[in-house]
């Protein structure tokens, strides 16, 4: 098996250790100090306390979010009501045929009625 070849095994382990240790020291010297400075600044801003501007901003965001949810709720509710009304007529196609103004729907339901007659 090539993964247990004694000739290339040392080379693979060496390069694995080399690249992961290089990645570790790169993160240790560059990434972690910048991350810790960002976290320190964030923590200082949070320790200053919530000001009235931030609480009013939060209130504005919450009211906008609430109004968006309400609007989407009413849109979804109207779509569901419309869908259930249209679906309820599928069982009784004669009623739908009389109320429908769309020619393609009339044609579909008239074919549906003919299919019911032919199947009997």
C-alpha positions as CSV (number, residue, x, y, z in Angstrom):
1,X,0.0,0.0,0.0
2,X,1.4,3.4,-1.0
3,X,0.4,5.2,2.3
4,X,2.6,2.9,4.3
5,X,5.6,3.0,2.0
6,X,8.7,3.3,4.2
7,X,10.5,5.4,1.6
8,X,7.9,8.2,1.3
9,X,6.4,8.0,4.8
10,X,9.0,10.3,6.4
11,X,8.6,12.9,3.7
12,X,4.9,13.0,4.2
13,X,5.1,13.4,7.9
14,X,7.8,16.1,7.6
15,X,5.8,18.2,5.2
16,X,2.6,17.7,7.2
17,X,4.4,19.0,10.4
18,X,6.1,21.8,8.5
19,X,2.9,23.2,6.9
20,X,0.7,22.9,10.0
21,X,3.3,24.4,12.3
22,X,3.7,27.2,9.8
23,X,0.0,27.8,9.8
24,X,0.0,27.7,13.6
25,X,2.7,30.4,13.9
26,X,1.1,32.5,11.2
27,X,-2.2,32.4,13.1
28,X,-0.4,33.0,16.4
29,X,1.5,36.1,15.2
30,X,-1.1,37.8,12.9
31,X,-4.6,36.5,13.2
32,X,-5.0,36.1,16.9
33,X,-3.6,39.6,17.9
34,X,-6.0,41.4,15.5
35,X,-8.9,39.2,16.7
36,X,-8.1,40.0,20.3
37,X,-7.8,43.8,19.6
38,X,-11.2,43.7,17.9
39,X,-12.7,41.8,20.8
40,X,-11.2,44.3,23.3
41,X,-12.7,47.3,21.4
42,X,-16.1,45.5,21.2
43,X,-16.0,44.7,24.9
44,X,-15.1,48.4,25.8
45,X,-18.1,49.6,23.7
46,X,-20.4,47.1,25.5
47,X,-19.1,48.2,28.9
48,X,-19.9,51.8,28.3
49,X,-23.6,50.8,28.5
50,X,-26.5,51.2,26.2
51,X,-27.1,54.8,25.4
52,X,-30.5,56.2,24.5
53,X,-29.5,56.3,20.8
54,X,-28.7,52.6,20.7
55,X,-31.9,51.7,22.5
56,X,-34.0,53.9,20.3
57,X,-32.3,52.4,17.3
58,X,-33.1,48.9,18.6
59,X,-36.7,50.0,19.1
60,X,-36.9,51.2,15.5
61,X,-35.4,48.0,14.2
62,X,-37.9,45.9,16.3
63,X,-40.9,47.9,15.1
64,X,-39.8,47.6,11.5
65,X,-39.3,43.9,11.9
66,X,-42.7,43.6,13.5
67,X,-44.5,45.5,10.8
68,X,-42.7,43.4,8.1
69,X,-43.8,40.2,9.9
70,X,-47.4,41.5,10.1
71,X,-47.4,42.5,6.4
72,X,-46.0,39.1,5.3
73,X,-48.5,37.3,7.6
74,X,-51.5,39.0,6.0
75,X,-50.1,38.4,2.5
76,X,-49.7,34.7,3.3
77,X,-53.1,34.5,5.0
78,X,-54.8,36.0,1.9
79,X,-52.9,33.6,-0.4
80,X,-54.0,30.6,1.7
81,X,-57.6,31.8,1.8
82,X,-57.6,32.3,-1.9
83,X,-56.0,28.8,-2.5
84,X,-58.5,27.1,-0.2
85,X,-61.4,28.7,-1.9
86,X,-60.1,27.6,-5.3
87,X,-59.4,24.1,-4.1
88,X,-62.8,23.7,-2.5
89,X,-64.3,24.1,-6.0
90,X,-62.2,21.2,-7.4
91,X,-64.4,18.7,-5.7
92,X,-67.6,20.2,-7.1
93,X,-66.6,21.4,-10.6
94,X,-70.1,22.4,-11.6
95,X,-70.2,25.3,-9.1
96,X,-66.7,26.4,-10.2
97,X,-67.7,26.2,-13.8
98,X,-70.6,28.6,-13.2
99,X,-68.6,31.1,-11.2
100,X,-65.4,31.0,-13.3
101,X,-64.7,33.8,-15.8
102,X,-61.6,32.3,-17.2
103,X,-62.1,30.4,-20.5
104,X,-59.2,27.9,-20.0
105,X,-60.6,27.0,-16.6
106,X,-64.1,26.5,-18.1
107,X,-62.5,24.3,-20.8
108,X,-60.6,22.3,-18.2
109,X,-63.6,21.6,-16.0
110,X,-65.9,20.8,-18.9
111,X,-63.4,18.2,-19.9
112,X,-63.3,17.0,-16.3
113,X,-67.1,16.6,-16.3
114,X,-67.0,14.7,-19.6
115,X,-64.3,12.4,-18.1
116,X,-66.6,11.7,-15.2
117,X,-69.5,10.9,-17.5
118,X,-67.4,8.6,-19.7
119,X,-65.9,6.8,-16.7
120,X,-69.3,5.8,-15.5
